[in-house]
Every structure is written in structure tokens, then in C-alpha cells.
Amino acid sequence: MPTRILFLAALLVLHPPLHADDWPQFRGPHGSGVSPDANLPLTWNGKTGENVLWSAELLGDGIASPIVWKDRVFVANATRRDPKTPPKKLEQFLAAYESTSGKLLWNTPVDPGPWKRGHTGRPGGGYASCTPATDGERVYVLFGTSVLSAIDWEGKPVWRQELKPHNYDVEMATSPILFEKTVIVFCGMQNGSRLVAFDRKSGDIVWDKDLKDTGYGHNTPLIVEVQGAPRLILMGAGLGAAKNAIQGFDPRTGERIWWCEGRGETASAVKVGEYVFCDSGRGGPAKLLDPSGTGDVTRTHVKWETNVAQGLSSPLAVGKHIYRLFDNGVFVCLDAETGKKIYSERVPQLSSPWSSPVADGAGRIYLASAGTSVVVKAGPEFVVLATNALGDSNHASPAIADGRLFLLGSKKFYAIGKK
């Protein structure tokens, strides 16, 4: 109990208090994709303007999710691609918008990092795939060229760190996460990965762990509380299987606590009660793990295992159910207690299965993007509540804040809320 009290006290001291409606990182404040907000609109329409509060022109390309802190929304973007004429110069930016109006406040350039390989020929690839994170003082933005930068509230660069060595399969597509005084990045590489923590104020390296035995991955680490102590969950095994595909670390030091065999690549882990659900995103085994173990937990801490299809989006847990959206447009509901498949249904008209689902406080799941979105009822029955089109398809996952959905398109940025 004293350890738990000290841990919680440290969180209160070192983290600025979250506004009730902040969405400060990929998948929201807890990395779950779940918001308590029960006032989101059920329907919207790009042609009629129904419940479209505002839209703003995007200055570049990207599939990074927007993040929100109080009255500001932040978006990472890079040089807009032209299939016929490659850009002469790569540029990367962090843009800040006024959340109530869509007014552009600033768009700060960040010099490209050392990784130059372009993955721009395929839909969704590109240098602006990493969702930023913010603590209300600075925004920490990571780009696919292997560079991390901190930008202050007025758009001025505070520090910049090139992440070396670098040998990614395409570009970096993980997102930074915040813990206590640090910003943590998983550098999943082909020839040995790294897990690095940087001081938020200075950008100095606090700890740097060489994970030579860990394959590459594009998922975002998840921090959970385990018996009063923090644990960082990450997955990295490339396109194959590995004895330590799923791992648990102490985010204060970077020390590895446990590992589990399996697969791990694009999908991020999600907390399910006292457990963690993990699958690679590339199909194959999915596991519900007890994250309280030490050493090799493959035979001791796996509650259940099942097989799933390929789904580059991340899982969602609501109540007693786990949901997965697969690349073939099929949406699956699993029983969290047993792993048993409750339903498997094809989602009609959905334009982006890569966008990770989110859930609100009214029992609704949003398979949402700036293309055609589908809203379904949370629970053991597949019920489509609404189908909504903006006509500006992109793969970016949505953000939720203050009764609004923020959706990033290919050309515009949208705020969806009740009018």
C-alpha cells in the first residue's frame, strides 16, 4: 500500500492535471481510445454540413491523429505528396489550431532527421504518421525521419533530438508517450530496437535501452498500473514470431521485467480490467495477459489465446468486451473473460479500417475517419446506429474532446459536434 500511495502521489506532482476533455496523446489520456464524453453527435454529413462545426485546410499530408489540450488542437504534417512530381524538399511541421473555430494559430517546421527512405508510394505511408503528445506546456512531435522535437505553446522550438542509430523497415510510425518527467519513444528497428526516455524540458537522454533481441514494431507503448507500480507494455517482432514479442518494462528505468512469446508489429496493446490484450496487427495469435509477472510469462500469465485476422488498427475494450476492426472491413467482438468470439460482422460502407475505433460514454463505438464512418452500439450484438460521410478519406484515428470528434482528412481537418 505505501508503494501505491507514493506512485500515485508522484503522478499528481509530476503531471499537470488533465482537463476533463483533453485528448493529449494517441488513443487518448490512458491509451485506451475510450472517452467518458456522452454528448457526441450520432450523425454528421459533409454535403449538408449537419453537425460539422468547422473545417480547416490542411497544409500537408499525414495520418498522425490529432491531439487536444483545452482550446488547442495539434496536428503533425509533412510535405504534401504529388504522385506525378515528387517534392524537391521534404518539410515537416507541427500545426496548432483553435479548437473552437479551426483558426490556424501557427505551423512550426521541424528539420528532417537522418532517416531518408520514403514509404510515400503506398496509401497511409509517409513521414507524418506519429501522433504527438502534450503535457500542456510543450508538444512532443516525432516524425518518420527519426527526429523528436519539443515545441512550446507559442510554436517555438524548445529542443530537437535525432534518434540514432536508425534502420527502419519503412518510416517510424510509433507515437511518443509521457511518463513523469520524461517522453518515451520505442525505436523499433530491423537490426535491433531501442527504448529511449528523454527529459521533457531539456531533451537530454534519461535512459537508453538497447533491445538487440527485439524486432521492429510500429505500435505505441502502453503504460498501466500493476499492483501499485507502473509498467510499460510494448510489442516488437516484425512480421514474424518471437520469444519476447510482448514485453513489460519499468518506465522509470527502462529495465525489462517480463516477456512473452507471440507476435507484435502494428497494433497497440489495450488494458482490459487487470489484464492487457495484445495482438500483432498482422494476424495470428492474440493474447490476454496478466502483466504482473517476472521473467518469461508465456506459460504462466496468459489467461487465454485466440487467432485473429490482420488489422492494422488498434483494439478497443469496453466493459466485458474486446473489439477488433480488421483490414477486410470485418468488425469482431470477443468476450473478455474467455476470448470467445461473440460476433463477426462486415461493416457496410466503411472507408478506413486502419483508423482505430474509439468509444464514448453513451455506449457507442465510432469507427470514424474523415471518409465514411460507421457508429455501432457497444455490447454483445452488432447494431449499426449511423453511417456518416465527409468524403475526405484518410487513415488517421479520431480524437474526442468537449463533445466533439476531431477528424483528419486528406485535404481538410474537421470538428464534429452537436449544433
DRENLUM-331205 format. One line per 4 residues: number of its first residue (from 0); their letters; for each residue y, z, x of C-alpha. Coordinates in steps of 0.25 Angstrom, whole numbers. Layout:
// DRENLUM-331205
NUM> a> Y/Z/X; ...;
// end
This chain:
// DRENLUM-331205
0> mptr> 0/0/0; 10/3/11; 8/-11/17; 10/-17/4;
4> ilfl> 23/-10/2; 28/-13/16; 25/-28/13; 32/-29/0;
8> aall> 44/-21/6; 45/-31/17; 45/-43/7; 56/-37/0;
12> vlhp> 64/-35/12; 62/-48/19; 62/-57/7; 75/-59/0;
16> plha> 72/-57/-15; 67/-69/-23; 76/-73/-35; 67/-73/-47;
20> ddwp> 68/-88/-47; 67/-92/-33; 56/-102/-28; 58/-101/-13;
24> qfrg> 46/-108/-7; 34/-117/-10; 27/-113/-23; 38/-102/-26;
28> phgs> 40/-88/-21; 26/-84/-20; 20/-98/-16; 13/-98/-30;
32> gvsp> 20/-108/-38; 22/-98/-49; 35/-94/-55; 38/-83/-66;
36> danl> 48/-92/-72; 45/-94/-87; 57/-103/-90; 53/-116/-84;
40> pltw> 54/-129/-93; 41/-134/-98; 47/-149/-99; 57/-158/-92;
44> ngkt> 60/-172/-91; 67/-181/-81; 71/-192/-90; 77/-183/-101;
48> genv> 82/-172/-92; 74/-162/-100; 75/-149/-92; 80/-156/-80;
52> lwsa> 91/-146/-75; 95/-155/-64; 90/-165/-53; 96/-167/-39;
56> ellg> 94/-179/-30; 85/-177/-18; 90/-180/-5; 76/-183/1;
60> dgia> 61/-183/0; 52/-171/-1; 40/-164/-8; 44/-150/-4;
64> spiv> 46/-140/-16; 60/-135/-20; 63/-120/-18; 73/-112/-25;
68> wkdr> 81/-99/-22; 91/-95/-32; 101/-106/-35; 96/-115/-24;
72> vfva> 84/-125/-23; 80/-131/-9; 72/-144/-6; 67/-150/7;
76> natr> 68/-165/8; 67/-176/19; 72/-190/21; 69/-198/8;
80> rdpk> 58/-208/11; 59/-223/9; 45/-230/9; 51/-243/14;
84> tppk> 61/-237/24; 57/-224/32; 68/-215/35; 75/-217/49;
88> kleq> 77/-202/50; 69/-190/44; 78/-180/37; 74/-166/31;
92> flaa> 83/-158/22; 83/-145/14; 91/-146/2; 97/-135/-7;
96> yest> 101/-138/-22; 107/-129/-32; 96/-125/-41; 105/-125/-54;
100> sgkl> 111/-138/-52; 103/-146/-42; 116/-147/-33; 113/-150/-19;
104> lwnt> 118/-139/-10; 114/-144/4; 104/-153/11; 101/-148/25;
108> pvdp> 94/-157/35; 83/-151/44; 80/-159/56; 65/-164/56;
112> gpwk> 55/-157/64; 45/-163/74; 34/-168/65; 37/-183/62;
116> rght> 25/-188/55; 29/-194/42; 20/-192/30; 30/-199/21;
120> grpg> 22/-211/17; 14/-202/6; 19/-196/-6; 23/-182/-4;
124> ggya> 23/-183/11; 36/-180/19; 44/-170/27; 49/-162/15;
128> sctp> 36/-157/10; 38/-142/13; 45/-133/3; 56/-124/9;
132> atdg> 56/-109/7; 68/-100/6; 72/-85/6; 86/-86/0;
136> ervy> 92/-86/14; 86/-99/20; 78/-110/16; 66/-113/26;
140> vlfg> 62/-128/25; 50/-135/32; 49/-150/34; 37/-159/37;
144> tsvl> 43/-162/51; 39/-148/55; 52/-141/54; 56/-128/47;
148> said> 71/-125/45; 79/-113/38; 91/-117/30; 101/-107/25;
152> wegk> 107/-106/11; 118/-115/14; 110/-126/20; 112/-123/35;
156> pvwr> 100/-123/44; 96/-110/50; 85/-114/59; 75/-125/61;
160> qelk> 61/-124/67; 52/-135/71; 37/-132/69; 29/-135/81;
164> phny> 18/-140/84; 16/-150/73; 5/-159/69; 4/-160/54;
168> dvem> -5/-169/47; 8/-175/39; 20/-166/38; 22/-151/35;
172> atsp> 20/-148/21; 19/-133/20; 30/-125/16; 37/-113/23;
176> ilfe> 35/-99/17; 43/-86/19; 38/-72/22; 46/-60/26;
180> ktvi> 56/-65/37; 48/-78/40; 46/-92/36; 31/-96/38;
184> vfcg> 26/-111/40; 12/-116/40; 11/-127/50; -2/-134/46;
188> mqng> -5/-144/57; -17/-153/61; -19/-147/75; -17/-132/72;
192> srlv> -8/-126/62; 3/-115/63; 9/-104/55; 23/-100/59;
196> afdr> 33/-90/54; 48/-92/56; 59/-81/55; 67/-85/43;
200> ksgd> 81/-82/50; 79/-88/63; 67/-98/62; 60/-91/74;
204> ivwd> 45/-91/74; 40/-77/70; 25/-80/72; 18/-93/74;
208> kdlk> 3/-94/72; -5/-106/78; -16/-109/68; -25/-118/76;
212> dtgy> -37/-117/67; -29/-120/54; -28/-134/49; -16/-141/43;
216> ghnt> -10/-138/29; 1/-141/20; 1/-129/11; 11/-118/11;
220> pliv> 6/-104/15; 6/-93/4; 9/-78/7; 2/-68/-2;
224> evqg> 1/-53/-2; -13/-48/1; -15/-33/0; 0/-30/3;
228> aprl> 1/-39/15; 6/-54/16; -4/-65/18; 0/-80/21;
232> ilmg> -11/-90/16; -11/-104/22; -21/-115/22; -24/-126/32;
236> aglg> -36/-134/35; -30/-148/34; -39/-158/25; -52/-150/29;
240> aakn> -58/-137/28; -57/-125/38; -62/-111/40; -48/-106/39;
244> aiqg> -41/-115/29; -35/-104/22; -29/-92/30; -21/-79/27;
248> fdpr> -11/-75/37; -1/-63/39; 13/-69/37; 19/-58/45;
252> tger> 12/-62/58; 4/-75/55; -9/-69/58; -21/-75/51;
256> iwwc> -28/-64/42; -39/-73/36; -44/-87/34; -54/-94/24;
260> egrg> -61/-108/25; -57/-119/16; -47/-130/15; -31/-129/16;
264> etas> -21/-140/16; -10/-143/5; -11/-133/-6; -5/-119/-4;
268> avkv> -12/-106/-8; -9/-98/-20; -10/-84/-23; -20/-80/-35;
272> geyv> -19/-65/-38; -24/-59/-26; -31/-72/-21; -26/-85/-15;
276> fcds> -30/-99/-19; -32/-109/-9; -36/-124/-9; -32/-135/1;
280> grgg> -25/-145/-8; -35/-155/-3; -46/-151/-12; -59/-144/-9;
284> pakl> -61/-128/-9; -51/-119/-16; -52/-104/-14; -47/-91/-20;
288> ldps> -45/-82/-8; -43/-67/-7; -32/-66/4; -35/-52/9;
292> gtgd> -46/-55/19; -46/-56/34; -53/-66/43; -62/-77/37;
296> vtrt> -62/-74/22; -69/-87/18; -82/-79/13; -75/-66/9;
300> hvkw> -62/-69/2; -64/-82/-6; -64/-78/-21; -68/-92/-26;
304> etnv> -68/-106/-21; -68/-120/-29; -65/-134/-26; -52/-141/-29;
308> aqgl> -47/-155/-29; -35/-160/-20; -22/-155/-24; -10/-155/-14;
312> sspl> -2/-145/-23; -4/-130/-22; -12/-121/-32; -6/-113/-43;
316> avgk> -11/-99/-48; -6/-94/-62; -13/-82/-67; -28/-83/-67;
320> hiyr> -28/-98/-64; -26/-107/-52; -21/-121/-54; -22/-133/-45;
324> lfdn> -16/-147/-46; -24/-158/-39; -19/-171/-34; -27/-179/-44;
328> gvfv> -18/-172/-55; -28/-162/-60; -24/-148/-63; -34/-137/-61;
332> clda> -35/-123/-66; -44/-113/-59; -48/-99/-63; -42/-90/-52;
336> etgk> -53/-80/-53; -65/-89/-52; -59/-103/-47; -66/-109/-59;
340> kiys> -59/-122/-64; -53/-119/-77; -47/-133/-80; -45/-146/-72;
344> ervp> -35/-156/-79; -27/-168/-75; -12/-166/-77; -6/-178/-84;
348> qlss> 6/-186/-78; 8/-176/-66; 15/-183/-55; 13/-174/-43;
352> pwss> 0/-166/-41; 6/-162/-27; 17/-153/-34; 11/-139/-34;
356> pvad> 11/-133/-48; 20/-121/-52; 19/-111/-63; 29/-104/-72;
360> gagr> 30/-90/-79; 27/-96/-92; 13/-101/-89; 16/-115/-86;
364> iyla> 11/-123/-73; 21/-134/-69; 14/-146/-62; 28/-150/-58;
368> sagt> 35/-161/-50; 47/-170/-52; 38/-180/-57; 29/-177/-69;
372> svvv> 26/-163/-71; 16/-156/-80; 17/-142/-85; 4/-135/-89;
376> kagp> 0/-122/-95; -5/-111/-85; -19/-106/-89; -33/-110/-91;
380> efvv> -30/-122/-100; -24/-135/-95; -12/-137/-105; 0/-147/-101;
384> latn> 13/-141/-106; 22/-152/-102; 23/-165/-94; 37/-167/-87;
388> algd> 43/-179/-79; 54/-180/-70; 50/-193/-64; 53/-190/-49;
392> snha> 39/-186/-44; 38/-178/-31; 27/-168/-26; 36/-156/-24;
396> spai> 32/-144/-31; 42/-137/-40; 50/-125/-39; 53/-115/-50;
400> adgr> 66/-106/-51; 74/-101/-62; 68/-108/-74; 67/-121/-66;
404> lfll> 58/-131/-60; 63/-138/-47; 56/-151/-45; 58/-160/-33;
408> gskk> 57/-175/-36; 57/-187/-26; 72/-190/-29; 77/-178/-37;
412> fyai> 76/-163/-38; 75/-157/-52; 77/-143/-59; 69/-142/-71;
416> gkk> 73/-131/-81; 75/-128/-96; 88/-134/-101;
// end
